Amino acid sequence: MVAEYVDPAFTARYALGLMPVVANGEDLQYELRRANGQNFELELPHGPGFFVPALSAHKGVVRMLGFVNHANMGDYRQQNIKFLEGVTPTPDITAHPLQNTVKFGVGMNVEQEVSDNLRLYGRFGWNEGQHESFAYTEVDQTIAVGGDFAGRQWRRPNDKIGLTFVSNAIKRDHQAYLKMGGLGFLLGDGNLDYAREDILEGYYNLHTWRGVYYALDGQFIEHPGYNQSRGPVLVESVRMHVDF
């Protein structure tokens, strides 16, 4: 369920969604009193250009997000203690009675046109990190900056070339859990040698015909899975997008 209020000065949104039964699972918990995800977003239609006269003629936006998730999530610190006390053979974030715990976080996204061709963006996300990563991916903090440039100067106005840098992190209890051999729904190789996961990504969005686009993408990932003993990794991809 999504509710939205639109005003010339701002847009406010509230969303209530279902949570998975197990971390990142396909089956959803339909009893909202047991599990639910709530999101709050405030969108301001003026980006940094509102404060910088030279950019005032260009589009920009600021979005601020808060979320609160209720689900059957484990606590990393508690599961680490159980392992150290010999209760479990390895730390196991799922080894707990059925419970309702809370995970919360915030985010901010800023976008700004600098010229007719150039757009820049910045993004920050944070969650409390104490409780089990339960949906999407295992990350407790993320910072991203980047931009794209339209191809008008080489007579390809619908093409775009983009570059972005992302740095992700997890909290200390989460780090210790993985260091001691715990498994998440994505991570866990027995002995985490922790470092931030840093990603440099570049792409070219190619317009070929009417609504047909191709994106040629490359990602260079340093310390994949937050592990200094892994990587670096180069991921290459091609995506096709069709508008009807």
C-alpha contacts under 8 A as a table, 3 or more apart, distances in Angstrom:
res1	aa1	res2	aa2	distance
1	M	15	A	5.61
1	M	16	L	5.20
1	M	17	G	6.48
2	V	13	R	7.14
2	V	14	Y	5.74
2	V	15	A	4.34
2	V	16	L	6.50
3	A	13	R	5.72
3	A	14	Y	5.25
3	A	15	A	6.39
4	E	11	T	7.17
4	E	12	A	5.74
4	E	13	R	4.43
4	E	14	Y	6.50
5	Y	11	T	5.65
5	Y	12	A	5.16
5	Y	13	R	6.40
6	V	10	F	6.49
6	V	11	T	4.51
6	V	12	A	6.61
7	D	10	F	5.20
7	D	11	T	5.78
8	P	11	T	7.82
9	A	44	L	6.78
9	A	45	P	6.96
10	F	42	L	7.05
10	F	43	E	5.63
10	F	44	L	4.83
10	F	45	P	6.34
11	T	42	L	5.88
11	T	43	E	4.99
11	T	44	L	6.64
12	A	40	F	7.60
12	A	41	E	5.79
12	A	42	L	4.69
12	A	43	E	6.32
13	R	39	N	7.94
13	R	40	F	5.79
13	R	41	E	5.06
13	R	42	L	6.50
14	Y	38	Q	7.32
14	Y	39	N	5.65
14	Y	40	F	4.74
14	Y	41	E	6.54
15	A	37	G	7.96
15	A	38	Q	5.67
15	A	39	N	5.07
15	A	40	F	6.67
16	L	36	N	6.97
16	L	37	G	5.75
16	L	38	Q	4.72
16	L	39	N	6.64
17	G	36	N	5.84
17	G	37	G	5.02
17	G	38	Q	6.44
18	L	28	L	6.30
18	L	29	Q	6.27
18	L	30	Y	6.51
18	L	32	L	7.17
18	L	35	A	6.95
18	L	36	N	5.03
18	L	37	G	6.08
19	M	28	L	5.68
19	M	29	Q	5.78
19	M	35	A	5.94
19	M	36	N	5.34
19	M	37	G	6.19
19	M	69	N	7.93
19	M	70	H	7.92
19	M	71	A	6.84
19	M	135	A	7.97
20	P	23	A	6.37
20	P	24	N	6.26
20	P	25	G	5.46
20	P	26	E	6.53
20	P	27	D	5.70
20	P	28	L	4.19
20	P	29	Q	5.66
20	P	134	F	7.85
20	P	135	A	7.58
21	V	25	G	6.46
21	V	26	E	7.96
21	V	27	D	5.86
21	V	28	L	5.28
21	V	29	Q	5.20
21	V	71	A	7.91
21	V	72	N	7.55
22	V	25	G	5.22
22	V	27	D	7.76
22	V	72	N	7.61
22	V	134	F	7.40
23	A	133	S	7.12
23	A	134	F	4.29
23	A	135	A	5.99
23	A	185	F	6.58
24	N	134	F	5.77
24	N	135	A	4.73
24	N	136	Y	6.46
24	N	185	F	7.05
25	G	28	L	7.51
29	Q	32	L	7.30
29	Q	34	R	7.65
29	Q	35	A	6.37
29	Q	36	N	7.97
30	Y	35	A	7.74
31	E	34	R	5.54
31	E	35	A	6.50
32	L	35	A	5.07
32	L	36	N	5.34
33	R	36	N	7.33
34	R	70	H	7.16
34	R	71	A	6.53
34	R	72	N	7.93
34	R	100	N	6.42
35	A	69	N	7.46
35	A	70	H	4.80
35	A	71	A	4.41
35	A	72	N	7.28
35	A	100	N	7.18
36	N	69	N	5.91
36	N	70	H	5.22
36	N	71	A	6.65
37	G	67	F	7.29
37	G	68	V	6.00
37	G	69	N	4.34
37	G	70	H	6.26
38	Q	67	F	5.56
38	Q	68	V	5.28
38	Q	69	N	6.21
39	N	65	L	7.13
39	N	66	G	5.85
39	N	67	F	4.40
39	N	68	V	6.64
40	F	65	L	5.67
40	F	66	G	5.16
40	F	67	F	6.19
41	E	63	R	6.76
41	E	64	M	5.57
41	E	65	L	4.46
41	E	66	G	6.50
42	L	63	R	5.69
42	L	64	M	5.23
42	L	65	L	6.60
43	E	61	V	7.12
43	E	62	V	5.79
43	E	63	R	4.40
43	E	64	M	6.49
44	L	47	G	7.29
44	L	61	V	5.79
44	L	62	V	5.17
44	L	63	R	6.33
45	P	60	G	6.57
45	P	61	V	4.81
45	P	62	V	6.73
46	H	49	G	6.68
46	H	50	F	5.57
46	H	59	K	7.18
46	H	60	G	5.18
46	H	61	V	4.90
46	H	62	V	6.68
47	G	50	F	5.90
47	G	59	K	7.24
47	G	60	G	3.99
47	G	61	V	4.15
47	G	62	V	5.35
47	G	110	V	6.57
47	G	111	E	6.39
47	G	112	Q	5.87
48	P	51	F	5.61
48	P	52	V	6.40
48	P	55	L	7.71
48	P	60	G	6.80
48	P	61	V	7.80
48	P	110	V	7.89
48	P	112	Q	6.66
49	G	52	V	4.77
49	G	53	P	6.49
49	G	54	A	7.29
49	G	55	L	4.46
49	G	56	S	4.58
49	G	57	A	7.65
49	G	58	H	6.95
49	G	59	K	7.60
49	G	60	G	6.57
49	G	112	Q	7.07
50	F	53	P	7.03
50	F	55	L	7.51
50	F	56	S	5.72
51	F	56	S	7.75
52	V	55	L	5.58
52	V	56	S	6.41
53	P	56	S	5.06
54	A	57	A	7.48
55	L	58	H	5.51
55	L	113	E	7.63
55	L	114	V	6.35
56	S	59	K	7.65
58	H	112	Q	7.37
58	H	113	E	5.43
58	H	114	V	6.67
58	H	115	S	7.04
59	K	112	Q	6.11
59	K	113	E	5.50
60	G	110	V	7.59
60	G	111	E	5.32
60	G	112	Q	4.16
60	G	113	E	6.09
61	V	110	V	5.91
61	V	111	E	5.32
61	V	112	Q	6.60
62	V	108	M	7.36
62	V	109	N	5.79
62	V	110	V	4.61
62	V	111	E	6.56
63	R	108	M	5.64
63	R	109	N	5.09
63	R	110	V	6.51
64	M	106	V	7.62
64	M	107	G	5.88
64	M	108	M	4.54
64	M	109	N	6.58
65	L	106	V	5.46
65	L	107	G	4.85
65	L	108	M	6.06
66	G	104	F	7.57
66	G	105	G	5.85
66	G	106	V	4.37
66	G	107	G	6.38
67	F	104	F	5.49
67	F	105	G	5.47
67	F	106	V	6.35
68	V	102	V	6.81
68	V	103	K	5.81
68	V	104	F	4.37
68	V	105	G	6.80
69	N	102	V	5.61
69	N	103	K	5.10
69	N	104	F	6.15
70	H	100	N	6.18
70	H	101	T	5.64
70	H	102	V	4.75
70	H	103	K	6.62
71	A	99	Q	7.58
71	A	100	N	5.23
71	A	101	T	5.72
71	A	102	V	6.79
72	N	98	L	6.22
72	N	99	Q	5.16
72	N	100	N	5.01
72	N	101	T	6.15
73	M	93	I	7.98
73	M	94	T	7.60
73	M	99	Q	7.28
73	M	100	N	6.97
73	M	101	T	5.82
73	M	102	V	7.76
73	M	131	H	6.20
73	M	132	E	5.28
73	M	133	S	7.87
73	M	134	F	7.04
74	G	79	Q	7.60
74	G	93	I	5.21
74	G	94	T	6.00
74	G	95	A	7.75
74	G	96	H	6.81
74	G	101	T	7.66
74	G	131	H	5.67
74	G	132	E	5.14
75	D	78	Q	5.42
75	D	79	Q	6.28
75	D	93	I	6.74
75	D	130	Q	5.93
75	D	131	H	4.51
75	D	132	E	6.00
76	Y	79	Q	5.25
76	Y	80	N	6.10
76	Y	93	I	6.37
76	Y	130	Q	6.02
76	Y	131	H	6.03
76	Y	132	E	6.61
76	Y	173	D	5.70
76	Y	174	H	5.92
76	Y	177	Y	6.40
77	R	80	N	5.07
77	R	81	I	6.26
77	R	130	Q	7.15
77	R	173	D	5.55
77	R	174	H	7.86
77	R	177	Y	7.79
78	Q	81	I	5.15
78	Q	82	K	6.31
79	Q	82	K	5.03
79	Q	83	F	6.34
79	Q	91	P	5.60
79	Q	92	D	6.16
79	Q	93	I	5.92
79	Q	95	A	7.58
79	Q	177	Y	7.83
80	N	83	F	5.21
80	N	84	L	6.30
80	N	91	P	5.53
80	N	173	D	7.88
80	N	176	A	7.49
80	N	177	Y	5.97
81	I	84	L	5.06
81	I	85	E	6.09
82	K	85	E	5.16
82	K	86	G	6.28
82	K	87	V	5.08
82	K	88	T	6.15
82	K	91	P	7.22
83	F	86	G	5.08
83	F	87	V	5.60
83	F	88	T	4.95
83	F	89	P	6.35
83	F	90	T	5.73
83	F	91	P	5.17
84	L	87	V	7.61
86	G	89	P	6.63
88	T	91	P	6.42
88	T	92	D	7.31
90	T	180	M	7.24
90	T	181	G	6.15
90	T	182	G	6.15
91	P	177	Y	6.33
91	P	180	M	6.93
91	P	181	G	6.57
91	P	182	G	4.75
91	P	183	L	7.75
92	D	95	A	5.44
92	D	182	G	5.79
92	D	183	L	6.87
93	I	96	H	7.52
93	I	132	E	6.85
93	I	182	G	7.47
93	I	183	L	7.61
93	I	184	G	7.55
96	H	99	Q	7.95
101	T	131	H	7.75
102	V	131	H	7.56
103	K	127	N	7.31
103	K	128	E	6.67
103	K	129	G	7.75
103	K	130	Q	7.85
103	K	131	H	6.24
104	F	127	N	5.68
104	F	128	E	6.11
105	G	125	G	7.52
105	G	126	W	5.41
105	G	127	N	3.84
105	G	128	E	6.18
106	V	125	G	5.90
106	V	126	W	5.48
106	V	127	N	6.43
107	G	123	R	7.46
107	G	124	F	5.50
107	G	125	G	4.22
107	G	126	W	6.31
108	M	123	R	5.67
108	M	124	F	5.30
108	M	125	G	6.56
109	N	121	Y	7.38
109	N	122	G	5.92
109	N	123	R	4.48
109	N	124	F	6.64
110	V	121	Y	5.44
110	V	122	G	5.22
110	V	123	R	6.35
111	E	119	R	7.32
111	E	120	L	5.90
111	E	121	Y	4.34
111	E	122	G	6.69
112	Q	119	R	5.76
112	Q	120	L	5.43
112	Q	121	Y	6.29
113	E	116	D	7.24
113	E	117	N	7.95
113	E	118	L	6.04
113	E	119	R	4.30
113	E	120	L	6.35
114	V	117	N	7.73
114	V	118	L	5.49
114	V	119	R	5.68
114	V	120	L	7.14
115	S	118	L	5.15
115	S	119	R	7.18
117	N	149	F	5.29
117	N	150	A	4.79
117	N	151	G	7.48
117	N	152	R	7.25
118	L	147	G	7.21
118	L	148	D	5.93
118	L	149	F	4.61
118	L	150	A	6.62
119	R	147	G	5.32
119	R	148	D	5.50
119	R	149	F	6.59
120	L	145	V	7.69
120	L	146	G	5.78
120	L	147	G	4.10
120	L	148	D	6.74
121	Y	145	V	5.76
121	Y	146	G	5.53
121	Y	147	G	5.84
122	G	143	I	7.69
122	G	144	A	5.66
122	G	145	V	4.40
122	G	146	G	6.64
123	R	142	T	7.84
123	R	143	I	5.75
123	R	144	A	5.02
123	R	145	V	6.40
124	F	141	Q	7.64
124	F	142	T	5.67
124	F	143	I	4.63
124	F	144	A	6.49
125	G	140	D	7.78
125	G	141	Q	5.47
125	G	142	T	5.05
125	G	143	I	6.59
126	W	140	D	5.65
126	W	141	Q	4.44
126	W	142	T	6.61
127	N	140	D	5.22
127	N	141	Q	6.55
128	E	131	H	7.50
128	E	140	D	6.98
129	G	132	E	7.45
129	G	133	S	7.73
129	G	140	D	5.38
129	G	170	I	6.99
129	G	171	K	5.64
129	G	173	D	7.86
129	G	174	H	7.15
130	Q	171	K	7.56
130	Q	173	D	6.83
130	Q	174	H	7.36
133	S	137	T	6.99
133	S	138	E	5.41
133	S	139	V	7.38
133	S	184	G	7.61
134	F	137	T	7.64
134	F	138	E	7.87
135	A	138	E	7.96
137	T	186	L	7.23
138	E	170	I	7.68
138	E	184	G	7.71
138	E	185	F	7.93
138	E	186	L	6.91
138	E	187	L	7.46
139	V	142	T	7.22
139	V	168	N	6.53
139	V	169	A	6.01
139	V	170	I	5.48
140	D	168	N	7.56
140	D	169	A	5.88
140	D	170	I	4.69
140	D	171	K	6.37
141	Q	168	N	5.65
141	Q	169	A	5.08
141	Q	170	I	6.31
142	T	166	V	7.06
142	T	167	S	5.72
142	T	168	N	4.41
142	T	169	A	6.43
143	I	166	V	5.70
143	I	167	S	5.33
143	I	168	N	6.56
144	A	164	T	7.03
144	A	165	F	5.60
144	A	166	V	4.31
144	A	167	S	6.47
145	V	164	T	5.68
145	V	165	F	5.54
145	V	166	V	6.73
146	G	162	G	7.51
146	G	163	L	5.56
146	G	164	T	3.96
146	G	165	F	6.21
147	G	162	G	5.70
147	G	163	L	5.81
147	G	164	T	6.42
148	D	160	K	6.25
148	D	161	I	5.44
148	D	162	G	3.99
148	D	163	L	6.43
149	F	160	K	5.43
149	F	161	I	5.35
149	F	162	G	6.34
150	A	153	Q	7.95
150	A	156	R	7.71
150	A	157	P	6.02
150	A	158	N	6.81
150	A	159	D	5.78
150	A	160	K	4.45
150	A	161	I	6.62
151	G	154	W	5.59
151	G	155	R	6.32
151	G	156	R	4.64
151	G	157	P	4.80
151	G	158	N	6.62
151	G	159	D	5.12
151	G	160	K	5.71
151	G	161	I	7.50
152	R	155	R	4.84
152	R	156	R	5.16
152	R	157	P	4.17
152	R	158	N	7.68
152	R	159	D	7.95
153	Q	156	R	7.31
153	Q	157	P	7.78
154	W	157	P	7.94
156	R	159	D	5.45
157	P	160	K	7.93
158	N	206	L	7.55
158	N	207	H	5.98
159	D	204	Y	7.37
159	D	205	N	5.38
159	D	206	L	5.05
159	D	207	H	5.66
160	K	204	Y	5.81
160	K	205	N	5.00
160	K	206	L	7.02
161	I	202	G	7.62
161	I	203	Y	5.82
161	I	204	Y	4.44
161	I	205	N	6.21
162	G	202	G	5.60
162	G	203	Y	5.28
162	G	204	Y	6.38
163	L	200	L	7.56
163	L	201	E	5.75
163	L	202	G	4.43
163	L	203	Y	6.61
164	T	200	L	5.98
164	T	201	E	5.32
164	T	202	G	6.51
165	F	198	D	7.46
165	F	199	I	5.72
165	F	200	L	4.64
165	F	201	E	6.38
166	V	198	D	5.77
166	V	199	I	5.04
166	V	200	L	6.53
167	S	196	R	6.60
167	S	197	E	5.71
167	S	198	D	4.44
167	S	199	I	6.32
168	N	196	R	5.78
168	N	197	E	5.12
168	N	198	D	6.42
169	A	195	A	7.82
169	A	196	R	5.14
169	A	197	E	6.48
169	A	226	Y	7.13
170	I	174	H	6.24
170	I	175	Q	6.52
170	I	196	R	7.92
170	I	226	Y	7.96
171	K	174	H	5.36
171	K	175	Q	6.17
172	R	175	Q	4.86
172	R	176	A	6.08
173	D	176	A	5.09
173	D	177	Y	6.13
174	H	177	Y	5.07
174	H	178	L	6.44
175	Q	178	L	5.36
175	Q	179	K	6.05
175	Q	192	L	7.23
175	Q	194	Y	6.92
176	A	179	K	4.84
176	A	180	M	6.16
177	Y	180	M	5.48
177	Y	181	G	6.68
177	Y	182	G	5.23
177	Y	183	L	7.92
178	L	181	G	5.20
178	L	182	G	4.71
178	L	183	L	6.46
178	L	187	L	7.68
178	L	188	G	5.74
178	L	189	D	7.70
178	L	190	G	6.89
178	L	191	N	6.56
178	L	192	L	5.70
179	K	182	G	7.21
179	K	190	G	6.65
179	K	191	N	4.53
179	K	192	L	4.26
179	K	193	D	7.07
180	M	190	G	6.74
180	M	191	N	6.18
180	M	192	L	7.70
181	G	188	G	6.69
181	G	189	D	6.96
181	G	190	G	4.18
181	G	191	N	5.87
181	G	192	L	7.94
182	G	188	G	6.15
182	G	190	G	7.05
183	L	186	L	7.71
183	L	187	L	5.98
183	L	188	G	4.57
183	L	189	D	7.66
184	G	187	L	4.98
184	G	188	G	6.18
187	L	225	G	6.48
188	G	191	N	7.70
188	G	192	L	7.59
189	D	192	L	7.07
192	L	226	Y	7.66
192	L	227	N	5.75
193	D	226	Y	7.63
193	D	227	N	5.06
193	D	228	Q	5.48
193	D	229	S	6.34
194	Y	226	Y	5.45
194	Y	227	N	4.95
194	Y	228	Q	6.03
195	A	223	H	6.44
195	A	226	Y	5.04
195	A	227	N	5.73
195	A	228	Q	5.72
196	R	223	H	6.73
196	R	226	Y	5.27
196	R	227	N	7.80
197	E	221	I	7.18
197	E	222	E	5.92
197	E	223	H	5.00
197	E	224	P	5.59
197	E	225	G	6.49
197	E	226	Y	4.87
197	E	227	N	7.63
198	D	221	I	5.87
198	D	222	E	5.12
198	D	223	H	6.71
198	D	224	P	7.71
199	I	219	Q	6.59
199	I	220	F	5.66
199	I	221	I	4.52
199	I	222	E	6.26
200	L	219	Q	5.73
200	L	220	F	5.22
200	L	221	I	6.61
201	E	217	D	7.32
201	E	218	G	5.71
201	E	219	Q	4.32
201	E	220	F	6.33
202	G	217	D	5.94
202	G	218	G	5.53
202	G	219	Q	6.61
203	Y	215	A	6.55
203	Y	216	L	5.41
203	Y	217	D	4.28
203	Y	218	G	6.32
204	Y	215	A	5.58
204	Y	216	L	5.24
204	Y	217	D	6.65
205	N	213	Y	6.79
205	N	214	Y	5.80
205	N	215	A	4.33
205	N	216	L	6.51
206	L	213	Y	5.47
206	L	214	Y	5.04
206	L	215	A	6.00
206	L	216	L	7.83
207	H	210	R	7.76
207	H	211	G	7.77
207	H	212	V	6.21
207	H	213	Y	4.48
207	H	214	Y	6.52
208	T	212	V	5.79
208	T	213	Y	5.80
208	T	214	Y	7.44
209	W	212	V	5.27
209	W	213	Y	7.41
211	G	241	H	7.75
211	G	242	V	5.34
211	G	243	D	4.51
211	G	244	F	6.64
212	V	240	M	7.30
212	V	241	H	5.83
212	V	242	V	4.61
212	V	243	D	6.49
213	Y	240	M	5.81
213	Y	241	H	5.04
213	Y	242	V	6.38
214	Y	238	V	6.88
214	Y	239	R	5.53
214	Y	240	M	4.56
214	Y	241	H	6.20
215	A	238	V	5.59
215	A	239	R	5.00
215	A	240	M	6.49
216	L	236	E	7.87
216	L	237	S	6.23
216	L	238	V	4.86
216	L	239	R	6.77
217	D	236	E	5.74
217	D	237	S	5.17
217	D	238	V	6.16
218	G	234	L	7.04
218	G	235	V	5.70
218	G	236	E	4.48
218	G	237	S	6.44
219	Q	234	L	5.67
219	Q	235	V	5.03
219	Q	236	E	6.42
220	F	232	P	7.08
220	F	233	V	5.87
220	F	234	L	4.66
220	F	235	V	6.53
221	I	224	P	5.98
221	I	231	G	7.18
221	I	232	P	5.54
221	I	233	V	5.10
221	I	234	L	6.32
221	I	235	V	7.87
222	E	231	G	6.08
222	E	232	P	4.66
222	E	233	V	6.74
223	H	226	Y	5.22
223	H	227	N	4.93
223	H	228	Q	4.94
223	H	229	S	7.20
223	H	230	R	5.70
223	H	231	G	5.70
223	H	232	P	6.16
224	P	227	N	5.98
224	P	228	Q	7.83
224	P	230	R	6.17
224	P	231	G	6.11
224	P	232	P	7.02
224	P	233	V	7.33
225	G	230	R	7.86
227	N	230	R	5.52
228	Q	231	G	7.55
